[in-house]
Amino acid sequence: MMNIEGRICCLRALEPSDLDVMYGWENDTDVWRVSGTSAPFSRHVLSRLIEEQQFDIYATRQMRLVIEARDGSAVGAVDLFEFDPKHLRAGVGIIIAPEYRRQGYALDALKALEWYVRDVLHLKQLWCSVTEDNQASLLLFRRAGYTECGRRKGWILTVVGALDEILFQKLL
């Protein structure tokens, strides 16, 4: 797979050398709630995930791409999941390492991803869900042109109580 170029970053396939950075991202308990994670990932499991990325999205129904800054630093990752080639849609998730947040990488990565899913995979829409307290993600997806299309009341249980999950979609 070629790199998918953005304005300030590119999206690239996972490499075995990404194992350590992925281990840090996936085991950061601060992001577990937004990723639906409830237990740590082992290096073995993550290594298998990287190996499985060699298979086509049509077979696995998911894809993870590393967001890489122009200097070659891995600043985050973007995921396509629940890929549905019949209905031409996929879910999208994104993580940016804390030290790279608020620098434009997330929005640029979403724009590059949109080109790829529209012009290469021929999808017609992307969707995501964000908890009501995740102001940074709410702002990001709104800035990227996603529109709110639903709300699940009290959907996500946290130590501070139940939070609404806001559903967004973007028609491409």
C-alpha positions in Angstrom: 0.0 0.0 0.0 1.2 3.5 -0.8 1.3 6.2 1.7 -1.9 8.3 1.8 -0.7 11.9 1.8 -2.3 14.7 3.9 -1.2 18.3 4.2 1.0 17.9 7.3 1.0 14.1 7.7 0.6 10.9 5.9 -1.2 7.6 6.6 0.8 4.4 6.2 0.4 0.7 6.8 1.4 -0.8 10.1 5.0 -2.1 10.3 6.5 -4.5 12.8 8.6 -1.6 14.1 5.3 0.1 15.3 4.8 -2.6 18.0 6.3 -0.5 20.9 4.4 2.7 20.1 1.1 0.7 19.7 1.8 -1.0 23.0 1.9 2.4 24.6 -1.2 3.7 22.9 -3.3 0.6 23.5 -2.4 0.3 27.1 -3.0 3.9 28.0 -5.9 3.6 30.5 -6.9 7.2 29.8 -8.1 6.2 26.3 -9.7 2.8 27.2 -13.2 4.3 27.7 -13.2 5.8 24.2 -11.8 2.7 22.6 -14.0 0.3 24.4 -11.0 -1.4 26.0 -11.2 -3.0 29.4 -8.0 -5.0 29.7 -4.4 -4.5 28.7 -3.1 -5.7 25.3 0.0 -8.0 25.3 2.8 -7.5 22.8 1.9 -10.9 21.3 -1.7 -9.8 20.6 -0.5 -6.5 19.1 2.1 -8.4 17.0 -0.7 -10.6 15.6 -2.8 -7.5 14.8 0.1 -6.0 12.9 0.6 -9.3 11.0 -3.2 -9.5 10.1 -3.0 -6.0 8.5 -1.3 -7.7 5.6 -4.7 -9.0 4.6 -7.2 -7.0 2.5 -9.8 -4.9 4.2 -12.4 -6.9 2.3 -11.4 -10.0 4.2 -10.8 -8.5 7.6 -13.5 -5.7 7.6 -11.0 -3.4 9.4 -7.8 -1.5 8.8 -5.4 0.5 11.0 -3.2 3.1 9.5 -0.4 4.9 11.3 -0.5 8.7 11.2 3.0 9.8 10.5 4.4 13.4 10.8 6.6 14.7 8.0 9.7 14.0 10.2 8.8 10.3 10.3 7.4 10.3 13.8 4.3 8.1 14.5 1.9 10.6 16.0 -1.2 8.5 16.1 -3.4 6.0 14.3 -6.7 5.9 12.5 -8.9 2.9 12.3 -11.6 1.8 9.8 -13.9 -0.8 11.4 -17.2 -2.5 10.6 -16.3 -2.0 6.9 -19.4 -2.7 5.0 -18.8 -3.0 1.2 -22.4 -3.7 0.5 -23.7 -0.5 2.0 -20.5 1.4 1.2 -19.7 2.6 4.8 -17.3 2.1 7.6 -16.8 3.3 11.2 -13.8 5.5 11.9 -11.7 5.9 15.1 -8.7 8.0 15.7 -6.0 8.4 18.4 -3.3 11.0 18.6 -0.4 10.6 21.1 -0.8 13.3 23.9 2.4 15.2 22.9 1.0 15.7 19.3 -2.5 16.8 20.1 -3.8 20.2 19.1 -1.4 20.5 16.2 -3.7 19.6 13.4 -2.7 16.0 12.8 -6.2 14.5 13.6 -8.1 16.8 11.2 -5.5 16.3 8.4 -5.5 12.6 8.9 -9.3 12.5 8.7 -9.2 14.5 5.4 -6.6 12.1 4.0 -8.6 9.1 5.1 -11.7 10.5 3.4 -9.9 10.8 0.1 -8.8 7.1 0.4 -12.2 5.7 1.4 -14.0 7.7 -1.3 -11.6 7.4 -4.2 -10.0 4.0 -3.6 -12.6 2.0 -1.6 -15.6 3.9 -3.1 -17.4 4.3 0.2 -20.3 6.7 0.4 -20.2 7.4 4.2 -18.1 7.3 7.4 -19.5 7.2 10.9 -18.3 7.5 14.4 -19.5 7.7 18.0 -18.2 10.1 20.7 -19.2 10.4 24.3 -20.7 13.7 25.3 -17.8 14.6 27.6 -15.1 14.2 24.9 -15.0 17.8 23.8 -11.9 17.5 21.7 -13.4 14.6 19.6 -16.7 16.4 19.3 -15.0 19.5 17.9 -12.7 17.4 15.6 -15.5 15.5 13.9 -17.7 18.6 13.6 -14.8 20.5 12.0 -14.2 17.6 9.7 -17.8 18.0 8.4 -19.5 15.1 10.3 -23.1 15.8 11.4 -24.8 14.5 14.5 -27.3 11.9 13.5 -28.3 10.4 16.8 -27.8 10.1 20.5 -27.8 7.0 22.8 -28.8 8.2 26.3 -26.8 6.9 29.2 -25.0 4.5 26.9 -21.5 4.5 28.3 -21.1 3.7 32.0 -18.2 5.4 33.8 -17.1 6.0 37.4 -18.9 9.4 37.3 -22.1 8.0 35.9 -23.7 7.1 32.5 -22.8 9.3 29.5 -24.6 9.8 26.3 -23.0 8.6 23.1 -23.3 10.9 20.2 -23.5 9.4 16.7 -22.0 11.2 13.7 -21.9 10.5 10.0 -20.3 12.0 7.0 -21.6 11.5 3.5 -18.8 11.5 1.0 
